[in-house]
Amino acid sequence: MQAGHGCLVVNQELVDWGLKLSPNLIQVQGRVLPAELIIQGGRELSYNRKSSEWSREIRSLRLNVPVDIPNWAIVFPRKFSNDARELTTTLQRVAQPMGMSFGQPAVYQLNSDQPQEYIQQLNQCSNAQFILLILPNDRADRYSAIKRHCSLKMGIPTQCILSRTLFKKQRLMSVATKVALQINCKLGGEPWSVAIPIKNAMVIGYDTYHDKGTKGASVGAVVSSLNQQWTKYLSQAARHNNQEELTDNFTLGVRNALQYYQQENGTQPNMVIVYRDGVGDGQIDYVREHEITAIKRCFSEVLERPPKFAFVIVSKRINTRLFIDNHGNPDNPPPGTVVDDVITLPERYDFFLVSQSVNQGTVSPTSFNIIDDTTGLKPDHMQRLAYKLCHLYYNWQARETANIIRAVPGLSCVSEEEIVDLVGGEDREETAEEMLNQDEEKEEEKEEEIKPNELTVKDLSEILAVLSQV
């Protein structure tokens, strides 16, 4: 009842100010969007919507665009040699039904799990098509050093997997399937798709990274679809020092995206939908007056005719939480839940979308605020398009924590978030090298830091019970 005690303290503080919290949550009317069908190998797949998990269903079907991987490498500490051998064998087995093929990898065993030795061995893999690494733990400096070295210096895709993920042998098939999906995507393949009813439309995503170590220095990334299924994307990144440079880089990214789209499809897009992350409430007017104006000017300069257009601000880090009444008890709403009334703002064209399932804690909705729209699409259509894109973020299923990852319009928002995190760290390479040399004791202290617990549905029930008694 720790949560209840804290609630009593807070409630007394409110009483002292002449305020009182209602013991009842706001009642809102929501709805659940239709489940999306996964299209793979020419077939439509249904799945368990409650868990948002379909890796088992796709395991026996050919991927839409599988890749062959004859030349790859696996790097791991010597103590994980048995795990590495079993993972390699399982990868080769699960890949065949999906249309992929793995050759025999070049094997590099490490005498220790120090970051420096990983980097040294990676330099021996310069001719590899892909590198798979087994890591002993989730030490952040090791992971960052590996990713930056391979992506920025060597130009080779990598996949990292924690050793503890391989300990449960009964789950190795599931793990190998998800790893194979990630590898396939990183090498240009396409696992599955969903039905996109709008023809000749392009989606664009933009996000920014703010370097805490350098005041004012930031990185912005643009991703844009190149095909009709929204499964093939162009990614771009550029640094900026102020809002004006951000707008210029964003506009340049849109210009490049339009040109690449025309090269790929032989025609211009009839509709462009932009999903913009990283915008605070105080920045909306600036975005409307400068970024949207610049993008529309770009349309007139690059295209023969202006396309239908929508600009959507996506906010993931919000405090709003949604619950359904499960026989008198609050519970998490199912994936696909939409709320677009009461808790939304009357002056906005906005909605909340729950796109994922969680095993513990409370589910986090995502806010979508449409600040410009000439598409002619109905609100339900905009909501369903956002939900469709969530299914096209392949990391959602490929990660081991697939069913607790919050997907937003995936390849239009989360992907550029990963790009800016990677490119944003390039300028901090010296800092990263210093981190490689930090002693293990400091790392252990970091791992032992206490993290605040997330409010659970049970905690909420206890809080409401205490409030009703006050």
VOPAGU-2260 file (C-alpha; in pm, 1 decimal, decimal comma):
REM VOPAGU-2260
SITE   aa  ch    i         X         Y         Z
SITE  MET   A    0       0,0       0,0       0,0
SITE  GLN   A    1     299,2     229,0     -52,3
SITE  ALA   A    2     117,4     391,0    -342,8
SITE  GLY   A    3    -186,8     445,4    -122,3
SITE  HIS   A    4      20,8     612,3     151,2
SITE  GLY   A    5     177,8     846,2    -101,6
SITE  CYS   A    6    -169,3     923,2    -230,3
SITE  LEU   A    7    -284,5    1026,1     120,7
SITE  VAL   A    8       8,6    1266,7     151,3
SITE  VAL   A    9     -67,7    1421,7    -185,4
SITE  ASN   A   10    -438,1    1444,4    -104,6
SITE  GLN   A   11    -368,3    1627,0     224,0
SITE  GLU   A   12    -151,8    1875,8      36,0
SITE  LEU   A   13    -441,3    1939,3    -201,6
SITE  VAL   A   14    -683,6    1983,6      92,3
SITE  ASP   A   15    -450,2    2244,7     238,6
SITE  TRP   A   16    -486,5    2436,0     -86,2
SITE  GLY   A   17    -861,8    2394,7     -92,5
SITE  LEU   A   18    -851,4    2138,7    -372,5
SITE  LYS   A   19    -982,8    1784,9    -399,4
SITE  LEU   A   20    -916,4    1503,9    -642,1
SITE  SER   A   21   -1214,5    1315,3    -774,2
SITE  PRO   A   22   -1200,5     943,9    -689,7
SITE  ASN   A   23   -1331,6     867,1   -1036,8
SITE  LEU   A   24   -1140,4     869,1   -1362,4
SITE  ILE   A   25   -1275,5    1064,3   -1658,6
SITE  GLN   A   26   -1511,5     850,1   -1862,3
SITE  VAL   A   27   -1447,0     869,3   -2237,9
SITE  GLN   A   28   -1587,6     689,9   -2536,8
SITE  GLY   A   29   -1326,0     501,2   -2735,5
SITE  ARG   A   30   -1326,2     244,7   -3011,2
SITE  VAL   A   31   -1100,7     -31,9   -3134,7
SITE  LEU   A   32    -979,8     -19,0   -3493,7
SITE  PRO   A   33   -1016,7    -333,7   -3706,5
SITE  ALA   A   34    -725,9    -576,5   -3678,1
SITE  GLU   A   35    -471,5    -545,9   -3958,8
SITE  LEU   A   36    -403,8    -846,6   -4176,8
SITE  ILE   A   37     -38,2    -930,0   -4226,8
SITE  ILE   A   38      43,8   -1001,2   -4591,5
SITE  GLN   A   39     332,7   -1241,4   -4640,2
SITE  GLY   A   40     419,7   -1479,9   -4917,8
SITE  GLY   A   41      99,1   -1392,7   -5102,4
SITE  ARG   A   42    -115,7   -1490,7   -4804,1
SITE  GLU   A   43    -309,9   -1293,6   -4544,3
SITE  LEU   A   44    -229,8   -1391,1   -4187,8
SITE  SER   A   45    -438,5   -1338,4   -3877,7
SITE  TYR   A   46    -278,2   -1335,5   -3533,9
SITE  ASN   A   47    -350,9   -1308,4   -3163,3
SITE  ARG   A   48    -446,6    -944,4   -3137,4
SITE  LYS   A   49    -428,2    -937,3   -2758,7
SITE  SER   A   50     -55,2   -1013,4   -2760,5
SITE  SER   A   51      22,5    -838,5   -3093,2
SITE  GLU   A   52     255,3   -1126,7   -3173,5
SITE  TRP   A   53     273,3   -1305,0   -3508,0
SITE  SER   A   54     629,1   -1439,3   -3527,8
SITE  ARG   A   55     503,7   -1798,0   -3500,2
SITE  GLU   A   56     259,4   -1751,5   -3788,4
SITE  ILE   A   57     523,6   -1612,8   -4026,0
SITE  ARG   A   58     791,2   -1869,9   -3947,1
SITE  SER   A   59     669,6   -2124,4   -4203,1
SITE  LEU   A   60     602,3   -1877,4   -4486,1
SITE  ARG   A   61     833,4   -1720,0   -4740,2
SITE  LEU   A   62     909,5   -1354,7   -4669,8
SITE  ASN   A   63     792,0   -1100,7   -4925,0
SITE  VAL   A   64    1151,8   -1013,5   -5017,1
SITE  PRO   A   65    1401,4   -1256,9   -4858,9
SITE  VAL   A   66    1778,2   -1212,1   -4883,7
SITE  ASP   A   67    2064,8   -1458,8   -4913,8
SITE  ILE   A   68    2357,1   -1420,0   -4673,2
SITE  PRO   A   69    2647,4   -1635,1   -4796,3
SITE  ASN   A   70    2919,9   -1422,1   -4637,2
SITE  TRP   A   71    2875,4   -1326,4   -4273,2
SITE  ALA   A   72    3062,7   -1333,4   -3944,3
SITE  ILE   A   73    2983,4   -1408,5   -3581,6
SITE  VAL   A   74    3184,1   -1254,0   -3294,0
SITE  PHE   A   75    3154,8   -1368,7   -2933,3
SITE  PRO   A   76    3353,5   -1430,2   -2612,5
SITE  ARG   A   77    3501,0   -1780,1   -2603,9
SITE  LYS   A   78    3281,6   -1883,8   -2309,1
SITE  PHE   A   79    2975,4   -1854,8   -2534,5
SITE  SER   A   80    3107,3   -2085,0   -2807,4
SITE  ASN   A   81    2837,2   -2349,5   -2753,4
SITE  ASP   A   82    2562,6   -2085,7   -2760,1
SITE  ALA   A   83    2706,6   -1935,9   -3078,4
SITE  ARG   A   84    2717,8   -2275,2   -3249,1
SITE  GLU   A   85    2356,9   -2355,0   -3154,7
SITE  LEU   A   86    2239,9   -2009,6   -3264,4
SITE  THR   A   87    2411,7   -2048,6   -3601,9
SITE  THR   A   88    2252,5   -2388,4   -3660,8
SITE  THR   A   89    1908,6   -2263,4   -3557,4
SITE  LEU   A   90    1936,5   -1954,0   -3777,1
SITE  GLN   A   91    2015,1   -2169,3   -4078,2
SITE  ARG   A   92    1718,7   -2394,8   -3997,4
SITE  VAL   A   93    1454,7   -2125,2   -3946,9
SITE  ALA   A   94    1574,8   -1922,7   -4247,1
SITE  GLN   A   95    1495,5   -2186,0   -4512,0
SITE  PRO   A   96    1113,1   -2182,4   -4484,1
SITE  MET   A   97    1121,5   -1800,9   -4494,4
SITE  GLY   A   98    1320,2   -1804,2   -4819,6
SITE  MET   A   99    1645,8   -1687,6   -4661,3
SITE  SER   A  100    1975,7   -1872,4   -4665,9
SITE  PHE   A  101    2270,5   -1842,1   -4428,7
SITE  GLY   A  102    2611,7   -1968,2   -4535,1
SITE  GLN   A  103    2874,6   -2083,6   -4288,0
SITE  PRO   A  104    2995,5   -1781,0   -4092,8
SITE  ALA   A  105    3349,8   -1671,2   -4024,6
SITE  VAL   A  106    3392,2   -1732,2   -3651,8
SITE  TYR   A  107    3583,7   -1492,0   -3425,0
SITE  GLN   A  108    3622,1   -1591,7   -3060,5
SITE  LEU   A  109    3727,6   -1334,9   -2802,4
SITE  ASN   A  110    3943,9   -1406,2   -2500,4
SITE  SER   A  111    3754,4   -1144,9   -2299,5
SITE  ASP   A  112    3439,0    -938,8   -2324,9
SITE  GLN   A  113    3616,8    -602,1   -2314,9
SITE  PRO   A  114    3494,8    -344,8   -2570,8
SITE  GLN   A  115    3847,0    -296,0   -2705,7
SITE  GLU   A  116    3875,0    -660,3   -2807,3
SITE  TYR   A  117    3538,1    -648,5   -2984,2
SITE  ILE   A  118    3658,4    -351,5   -3188,5
SITE  GLN   A  119    3987,1    -523,3   -3276,1
SITE  GLN   A  120    3810,5    -835,0   -3399,7
SITE  LEU   A  121    3554,2    -634,9   -3594,6
SITE  ASN   A  122    3836,4    -491,9   -3803,3
SITE  GLN   A  123    3902,0    -847,8   -3924,8
SITE  CYS   A  124    3545,6    -865,8   -4067,0
SITE  SER   A  125    3582,6    -594,9   -4330,3
SITE  ASN   A  126    3466,6    -824,8   -4612,9
SITE  ALA   A  127    3162,0    -960,4   -4429,4
SITE  GLN   A  128    2812,5    -897,4   -4560,7
SITE  PHE   A  129    2678,5    -892,4   -4207,3
SITE  ILE   A  130    2815,1    -931,6   -3851,7
SITE  LEU   A  131    2634,0   -1101,1   -3562,6
SITE  LEU   A  132    2767,1   -1031,4   -3213,3
SITE  ILE   A  133    2690,8   -1199,6   -2881,2
SITE  LEU   A  134    2724,0    -961,0   -2586,4
SITE  PRO   A  135    2756,0   -1067,3   -2220,2
SITE  ASN   A  136    2532,8    -785,6   -2091,2
SITE  ASP   A  137    2363,6    -463,6   -2196,8
SITE  ARG   A  138    2656,3    -237,1   -2112,6
SITE  ALA   A  139    2576,8      81,3   -2303,6
SITE  ASP   A  140    2929,7     193,7   -2390,3
SITE  ARG   A  141    3018,2    -140,9   -2549,3
SITE  TYR   A  142    2702,4    -145,4   -2758,9
SITE  SER   A  143    2744,0     216,2   -2872,4
SITE  ALA   A  144    3110,9     165,9   -2962,6
SITE  ILE   A  145    3026,1    -143,3   -3170,6
SITE  LYS   A  146    2740,1      22,5   -3356,0
SITE  ARG   A  147    2932,0     338,5   -3436,9
SITE  HIS   A  148    3241,6     150,3   -3545,8
SITE  CYS   A  149    3053,6     -84,4   -3777,2
SITE  SER   A  150    2798,4     161,3   -3912,8
SITE  LEU   A  151    3006,1     477,1   -3945,5
SITE  LYS   A  152    3357,2     343,3   -4009,1
SITE  MET   A  153    3308,0       1,3   -4168,4
SITE  GLY   A  154    2966,2      43,3   -4329,3
SITE  ILE   A  155    2857,3    -308,1   -4232,5
SITE  PRO   A  156    2516,6    -393,7   -4079,1
SITE  THR   A  157    2530,7    -564,4   -3740,4
SITE  GLN   A  158    2300,1    -749,1   -3506,8
SITE  CYS   A  159    2373,2    -767,5   -3133,9
SITE  ILE   A  160    2216,1   -1027,1   -2908,7
SITE  LEU   A  161    2252,3   -1067,4   -2532,0
SITE  SER   A  162    2393,0   -1397,8   -2412,3
SITE  ARG   A  163    2112,8   -1448,0   -2159,9
SITE  THR   A  164    1866,1   -1451,4   -2447,7
SITE  LEU   A  165    2028,0   -1776,3   -2566,1
SITE  PHE   A  166    2020,2   -1955,9   -2230,9
SITE  LYS   A  167    1657,5   -2074,5   -2259,0
SITE  LYS   A  168    1695,0   -2339,7   -2524,9
SITE  GLN   A  169    1321,5   -2397,8   -2556,4
SITE  ARG   A  170    1287,8   -2040,8   -2688,2
SITE  LEU   A  171    1583,0   -2053,8   -2926,5
SITE  MET   A  172    1363,2   -2106,0   -3234,2
SITE  SER   A  173    1163,2   -1792,7   -3152,2
SITE  VAL   A  174    1479,4   -1593,9   -3083,3
SITE  ALA   A  175    1644,0   -1710,5   -3406,3
SITE  THR   A  176    1332,6   -1621,9   -3607,2
SITE  LYS   A  177    1329,5   -1266,9   -3474,9
SITE  VAL   A  178    1703,5   -1228,3   -3531,6
SITE  ALA   A  179    1664,1   -1352,3   -3889,1
SITE  LEU   A  180    1388,4   -1095,5   -3948,4
SITE  GLN   A  181    1611,7    -813,3   -3831,4
SITE  ILE   A  182    1899,0    -932,0   -4044,7
SITE  ASN   A  183    1672,7    -960,4   -4348,4
SITE  CYS   A  184    1550,6    -601,5   -4300,1
SITE  LYS   A  185    1896,9    -457,5   -4247,2
SITE  LEU   A  186    2010,7    -611,3   -4574,7
SITE  GLY   A  187    1722,9    -461,8   -4773,6
SITE  GLY   A  188    1463,8    -737,4   -4747,9
SITE  GLU   A  189    1093,5    -710,8   -4667,8
SITE  PRO   A  190     934,2    -954,6   -4422,9
SITE  TRP   A  191     566,7    -864,6   -4466,3
SITE  SER   A  192     332,2    -581,4   -4557,0
SITE  VAL   A  193     -18,5    -457,6   -4484,1
SITE  ALA   A  194    -286,7    -333,4   -4721,8
SITE  ILE   A  195    -230,4      32,8   -4811,2
SITE  PRO   A  196    -552,2     154,1   -4977,7
SITE  ILE   A  197    -411,6     488,8   -5093,9
SITE  LYS   A  198    -221,1     466,7   -5419,4
SITE  ASN   A  199      84,0     673,0   -5503,7
SITE  ALA   A  200     116,0     817,9   -5154,5
SITE  MET   A  201     439,4     886,4   -4967,2
SITE  VAL   A  202     500,6     905,2   -4592,4
SITE  ILE   A  203     783,8    1105,7   -4439,6
SITE  GLY   A  204     910,4    1098,8   -4081,6
SITE  TYR   A  205    1134,1    1347,6   -3901,6
SITE  ASP   A  206    1294,2    1348,9   -3557,8
SITE  THR   A  207    1577,6    1532,0   -3383,5
SITE  TYR   A  208    1854,6    1436,0   -3144,1
SITE  HIS   A  209    1987,3    1692,6   -2897,3
SITE  ASP   A  210    2347,5    1646,6   -2789,6
SITE  LYS   A  211    2361,5    1702,1   -2414,6
SITE  GLY   A  212    2739,0    1739,2   -2426,5
SITE  THR   A  213    2741,3    2023,7   -2680,1
SITE  LYS   A  214    2499,7    2309,0   -2619,7
SITE  GLY   A  215    2286,3    2382,3   -2922,7
SITE  ALA   A  216    2424,0    2096,2   -3136,0
SITE  SER   A  217    2155,6    1864,0   -3270,1
SITE  VAL   A  218    2101,5    1608,6   -3544,1
SITE  GLY   A  219    1788,0    1571,4   -3751,6
SITE  ALA   A  220    1690,3    1265,2   -3955,5
SITE  VAL   A  221    1439,5    1220,3   -4235,5
SITE  VAL   A  222    1302,1     886,8   -4354,2
SITE  SER   A  223    1069,4     860,9   -4653,2
SITE  SER   A  224     887,0     578,8   -4829,0
SITE  LEU   A  225     991,5     482,4   -5180,6
SITE  ASN   A  226     730,9     223,5   -5281,2
SITE  GLN   A  227     355,4     174,5   -5281,1
SITE  GLN   A  228     358,3     -66,9   -4986,0
SITE  TRP   A  229     551,2     172,6   -4756,4
SITE  THR   A  230     811,0     -96,8   -4692,4
SITE  LYS   A  231    1114,6      56,1   -4867,1
SITE  TYR   A  232    1266,9     375,3   -4725,2
SITE  LEU   A  233    1528,9     640,8   -4786,7
SITE  SER   A  234    1708,9     769,4   -4475,4
SITE  GLN   A  235    1897,3    1098,0   -4438,6
SITE  ALA   A  236    2062,2    1278,5   -4146,6
SITE  ALA   A  237    2212,9    1624,7   -4100,2
SITE  ARG   A  238    2340,6    1836,5   -3811,9
SITE  HIS   A  239    2200,5    2174,2   -3714,0
SITE  ASN   A  240    2282,0    2436,2   -3451,3
SITE  ASN   A  241    1955,8    2630,7   -3443,0
SITE  GLN   A  242    1591,5    2619,9   -3547,9
SITE  GLU   A  243    1658,2    2789,4   -3880,9
SITE  GLU   A  244    1917,9    2529,4   -3980,7
SITE  LEU   A  245    1676,9    2255,7   -3872,4
SITE  THR   A  246    1410,0    2391,3   -4106,3
SITE  ASP   A  247    1659,3    2418,5   -4393,2
SITE  ASN   A  248    1784,9    2062,3   -4342,0
SITE  PHE   A  249    1432,7    1927,5   -4303,5
SITE  THR   A  250    1327,7    2095,6   -4628,6
SITE  LEU   A  251    1636,3    1965,0   -4808,6
SITE  GLY   A  252    1552,5    1615,3   -4684,5
SITE  VAL   A  253    1198,5    1649,3   -4820,4
SITE  ARG   A  254    1334,3    1772,1   -5153,8
SITE  ASN   A  255    1566,1    1471,1   -5180,6
SITE  ALA   A  256    1282,8    1239,2   -5077,1
SITE  LEU   A  257    1056,8    1370,2   -5353,4
SITE  GLN   A  258    1329,6    1332,0   -5614,8
SITE  TYR   A  259    1414,0     977,3   -5507,5
SITE  TYR   A  260    1045,2     885,6   -5507,8
SITE  GLN   A  261    1008,1    1007,3   -5864,9
SITE  GLN   A  262    1316,6     812,1   -5972,0
SITE  GLU   A  263    1185,5     492,7   -5812,8
SITE  ASN   A  264     826,4     519,9   -5936,0
SITE  GLY   A  265     848,0     725,2   -6253,6
SITE  THR   A  266     587,6     966,7   -6120,4
SITE  GLN   A  267     541,4    1215,5   -5841,8
SITE  PRO   A  268     344,1    1127,9   -5525,3
SITE  ASN   A  269     -19,1    1233,2   -5525,9
SITE  MET   A  270     -23,4    1255,2   -5147,4
SITE  VAL   A  271     242,7    1326,3   -4883,8
SITE  ILE   A  272     188,4    1263,5   -4512,4
SITE  VAL   A  273     456,5    1391,0   -4274,8
SITE  TYR   A  274     493,0    1252,6   -3921,3
SITE  ARG   A  275     696,3    1496,3   -3712,3
SITE  ASP   A  276     836,7    1386,2   -3376,8
SITE  GLY   A  277    1012,4    1597,4   -3115,3
SITE  VAL   A  278     779,3    1898,8   -3111,4
SITE  GLY   A  279     667,3    2059,2   -2785,0
SITE  ASP   A  280     339,0    2246,2   -2748,5
SITE  GLY   A  281     523,0    2576,5   -2752,8
SITE  GLN   A  282     682,1    2497,0   -3090,2
SITE  ILE   A  283     365,9    2415,2   -3285,1
SITE  ASP   A  284     314,0    2768,4   -3417,7
SITE  TYR   A  285     676,7    2782,5   -3533,9
SITE  VAL   A  286     643,8    2447,4   -3708,8
SITE  ARG   A  287     325,2    2560,1   -3880,4
SITE  GLU   A  288     463,9    2896,1   -3990,2
SITE  HIS   A  289     813,1    2786,4   -4095,9
SITE  GLU   A  290     849,1    2411,2   -4153,0
SITE  ILE   A  291     514,3    2354,3   -4323,8
SITE  THR   A  292     552,9    2671,0   -4530,1
SITE  ALA   A  293     900,8    2558,7   -4639,7
SITE  ILE   A  294     776,2    2210,9   -4731,0
SITE  LYS   A  295     493,0    2351,8   -4942,3
SITE  ARG   A  296     739,5    2582,3   -5115,4
SITE  CYS   A  297     952,6    2274,2   -5184,1
SITE  PHE   A  298     651,3    2106,8   -5349,0
SITE  SER   A  299     613,6    2396,3   -5591,0
SITE  GLU   A  300     983,1    2390,1   -5679,1
SITE  VAL   A  301    1025,0    2014,8   -5728,7
SITE  LEU   A  302     685,7    1883,5   -5842,7
SITE  GLU   A  303     470,1    1970,6   -6142,3
SITE  ARG   A  304     161,5    1996,6   -5923,8
SITE  PRO   A  305     122,3    2021,0   -5544,9
SITE  PRO   A  306      26,4    1691,5   -5380,0
SITE  LYS   A  307    -241,3    1646,4   -5118,1
SITE  PHE   A  308     -68,9    1701,8   -4788,2
SITE  ALA   A  309     -94,5    1632,4   -4415,9
SITE  PHE   A  310     142,0    1722,5   -4132,1
SITE  VAL   A  311     106,4    1519,8   -3812,1
SITE  ILE   A  312     287,1    1589,2   -3483,4
SITE  VAL   A  313     355,9    1265,5   -3294,8
SITE  SER   A  314     413,4    1274,0   -2918,6
SITE  LYS   A  315     520,3     955,2   -2739,8
SITE  ARG   A  316     641,1    1093,6   -2407,4
SITE  ILE   A  317     307,5    1195,5   -2260,0
SITE  ASN   A  318     143,2    1145,1   -1922,3
SITE  THR   A  319    -198,2    1039,4   -2053,2
SITE  ARG   A  320    -299,8     683,4   -1966,7
SITE  LEU   A  321    -608,2     496,5   -2084,6
SITE  PHE   A  322    -791,7     214,7   -1907,1
SITE  ILE   A  323   -1095,6       2,5   -1982,2
SITE  ASP   A  324   -1348,0    -113,0   -1725,5
SITE  ASN   A  325   -1295,5    -486,0   -1682,6
SITE  HIS   A  326   -1586,6    -586,5   -1458,5
SITE  GLY   A  327   -1524,0    -298,9   -1221,6
SITE  ASN   A  328   -1144,0    -314,2   -1237,6
SITE  PRO   A  329    -922,6     -92,4   -1455,6
SITE  ASP   A  330    -734,6    -279,3   -1727,6
SITE  ASN   A  331    -516,9    -194,3   -2026,2
SITE  PRO   A  332    -708,4    -134,7   -2351,3
SITE  PRO   A  333    -632,4    -363,2   -2646,1
SITE  PRO   A  334    -403,4    -261,3   -2933,8
SITE  GLY   A  335    -585,2     -45,8   -3186,5
SITE  THR   A  336    -777,0     154,1   -2925,2
SITE  VAL   A  337    -848,3     510,8   -3036,5
SITE  VAL   A  338    -978,2     802,1   -2828,9
SITE  ASP   A  339   -1055,2    1126,0   -3013,1
SITE  ASP   A  340   -1298,4    1306,3   -2783,2
SITE  VAL   A  341   -1327,8    1456,5   -2431,5
SITE  ILE   A  342    -955,1    1429,0   -2343,0
SITE  THR   A  343    -850,7    1580,3   -2674,6
SITE  LEU   A  344    -841,4    1956,2   -2726,1
SITE  PRO   A  345   -1137,4    2123,5   -2902,0
SITE  GLU   A  346    -910,8    2353,2   -3102,7
SITE  ARG   A  347    -706,6    2060,1   -3233,1
SITE  TYR   A  348    -755,5    1779,9   -3482,9
SITE  ASP   A  349    -597,2    1515,6   -3260,3
SITE  PHE   A  350    -638,1    1164,2   -3124,7
SITE  PHE   A  351    -473,9     907,3   -2897,8
SITE  LEU   A  352    -379,3     563,0   -3028,2
SITE  VAL   A  353    -279,5     253,1   -2832,2
SITE  SER   A  354     -74,8      50,0   -3077,4
SITE  GLN   A  355      82,5    -216,5   -2858,4
SITE  SER   A  356      28,5    -474,5   -2587,2
SITE  VAL   A  357     216,5    -492,4   -2256,9
SITE  ASN   A  358     276,1    -776,7   -2014,0
SITE  GLN   A  359     323,1    -554,1   -1710,5
SITE  GLY   A  360     258,5    -194,3   -1611,4
SITE  THR   A  361      27,2      41,8   -1793,8
SITE  VAL   A  362      11,9      76,7   -2167,7
SITE  SER   A  363     126,5     412,9   -2309,2
SITE  PRO   A  364     -83,8     571,6   -2582,6
SITE  THR   A  365      65,1     795,9   -2850,0
SITE  SER   A  366     -73,9    1139,1   -2929,4
SITE  PHE   A  367    -129,0    1244,6   -3291,6
SITE  ASN   A  368    -198,2    1611,4   -3364,6
SITE  ILE   A  369    -280,7    1689,8   -3728,3
SITE  ILE   A  370    -197,1    2058,1   -3775,7
SITE  ASP   A  371    -233,3    2075,5   -4155,5
SITE  ASP   A  372    -447,3    1858,1   -4380,3
SITE  THR   A  373    -555,6    1889,0   -4741,7
SITE  THR   A  374    -581,7    1513,3   -4806,9
SITE  GLY   A  375    -960,2    1495,8   -4780,4
SITE  LEU   A  376    -925,3    1182,4   -4567,2
SITE  LYS   A  377   -1170,6    1129,7   -4282,8
SITE  PRO   A  378   -1042,1    1116,3   -3924,1
SITE  ASP   A  379   -1098,7     741,0   -3916,7
SITE  HIS   A  380    -880,3     704,3   -4225,8
SITE  MET   A  381    -596,4     903,9   -4069,7
SITE  GLN   A  382    -618,8     692,6   -3755,5
SITE  ARG   A  383    -615,0     366,5   -3949,2
SITE  LEU   A  384    -317,2     477,8   -4160,1
SITE  ALA   A  385    -122,1     553,8   -3841,9
SITE  TYR   A  386    -212,0     210,4   -3704,9
SITE  LYS   A  387    -111,0      41,0   -4030,0
SITE  LEU   A  388     230,7     204,0   -4015,2
SITE  CYS   A  389     280,5      67,1   -3664,3
SITE  HIS   A  390     273,9    -284,0   -3815,7
SITE  LEU   A  391     550,5    -190,3   -4059,4
SITE  TYR   A  392     808,3    -115,5   -3795,2
SITE  TYR   A  393     978,6    -452,6   -3826,9
SITE  ASN   A  394    1174,3    -409,4   -3505,1
SITE  TRP   A  395     840,6    -435,9   -3325,3
SITE  GLN   A  396     837,0    -809,4   -3390,6
SITE  ALA   A  397    1206,7    -866,2   -3436,1
SITE  ARG   A  398    1314,9    -750,6   -3093,3
SITE  GLU   A  399    1303,9    -998,7   -2811,0
SITE  THR   A  400    1082,0    -757,3   -2616,3
SITE  ALA   A  401     849,1    -727,8   -2913,3
SITE  ASN   A  402     521,5    -722,5   -2725,8
SITE  ILE   A  403     621,3    -439,4   -2490,5
SITE  ILE   A  404     760,4    -201,4   -2750,3
SITE  ARG   A  405     545,4      99,4   -2828,2
SITE  ALA   A  406     529,2     137,3   -3203,4
SITE  VAL   A  407     431,4     467,4   -3356,9
SITE  PRO   A  408     411,5     507,7   -3735,1
SITE  GLY   A  409     709,2     287,2   -3738,1
SITE  LEU   A  410     929,7     337,2   -4036,9
SITE  SER   A  411     820,2     699,5   -4033,0
SITE  CYS   A  412     909,0     791,0   -3677,6
SITE  VAL   A  413    1098,0     535,6   -3476,1
SITE  SER   A  414    1350,0     464,5   -3750,2
SITE  GLU   A  415    1466,5     824,1   -3772,5
SITE  GLU   A  416    1491,6     825,1   -3393,2
SITE  GLU   A  417    1747,7     544,6   -3422,0
SITE  ILE   A  418    1929,6     724,5   -3703,0
SITE  VAL   A  419    1973,2    1046,1   -3505,5
SITE  ASP   A  420    2089,9     853,9   -3199,3
SITE  LEU   A  421    2359,1     688,2   -3409,2
SITE  VAL   A  422    2473,1     989,9   -3609,0
SITE  GLY   A  423    2441,2    1217,7   -3307,6
SITE  GLY   A  424    2704,5    1014,4   -3129,3
SITE  GLU   A  425    2961,7    1041,9   -3407,8
SITE  ASP   A  426    3092,7    1375,7   -3279,5
SITE  ARG   A  427    3138,6    1221,7   -2936,8
SITE  GLU   A  428    3380,9     955,0   -3056,3
SITE  GLU   A  429    3656,1    1063,0   -2817,5
SITE  THR   A  430    3409,8    1044,3   -2530,5
SITE  ALA   A  431    3313,5     697,5   -2643,1
SITE  GLU   A  432    3677,2     589,5   -2644,4
SITE  GLU   A  433    3714,6     719,2   -2290,8
SITE  MET   A  434    3408,5     521,4   -2193,6
SITE  LEU   A  435    3571,1     208,4   -2330,3
SITE  ASN   A  436    3849,4     247,8   -2076,2
SITE  GLN   A  437    3634,5     303,2   -1770,6
SITE  ASP   A  438    3684,3      45,6   -1498,5
SITE  GLU   A  439    3435,3    -232,1   -1432,0
SITE  GLU   A  440    3359,2    -106,4   -1080,9
SITE  LYS   A  441    3207,4     212,0   -1216,8
SITE  GLU   A  442    2995,0      10,4   -1458,9
SITE  GLU   A  443    2872,8    -215,2   -1179,3
SITE  GLU   A  444    2769,5      89,0    -977,0
SITE  LYS   A  445    2575,6     214,4   -1276,1
SITE  GLU   A  446    2395,3    -116,5   -1315,7
SITE  GLU   A  447    2297,6    -111,4    -949,3
SITE  GLU   A  448    2121,4     224,9    -970,7
SITE  ILE   A  449    1762,6     200,6    -853,3
SITE  LYS   A  450    1507,8     280,6   -1120,8
SITE  PRO   A  451    1161,3     407,6   -1025,1
SITE  ASN   A  452     885,6     151,7   -1069,2
SITE  GLU   A  453     621,1     220,9   -1328,1
SITE  LEU   A  454     267,1     265,4   -1202,3
SITE  THR   A  455      83,6     -62,9   -1248,5
SITE  VAL   A  456    -285,3    -128,6   -1292,3
SITE  LYS   A  457    -287,1    -276,1    -939,5
SITE  ASP   A  458    -133,8      43,6    -799,6
SITE  LEU   A  459    -403,5     245,8    -973,0
SITE  SER   A  460    -676,1      33,3    -816,3
SITE  GLU   A  461    -527,0      90,1    -470,8
SITE  ILE   A  462    -499,0     465,0    -527,1
SITE  LEU   A  463    -861,9     490,0    -640,5
SITE  ALA   A  464    -969,9     286,8    -337,7
SITE  VAL   A  465    -787,9     525,5    -102,1
SITE  LEU   A  466    -930,9     831,3    -277,0
SITE  SER   A  467   -1283,7     697,1    -242,1
SITE  GLN   A  468   -1235,5     676,2     133,9
SITE  VAL   A  469   -1105,0    1030,5     179,4
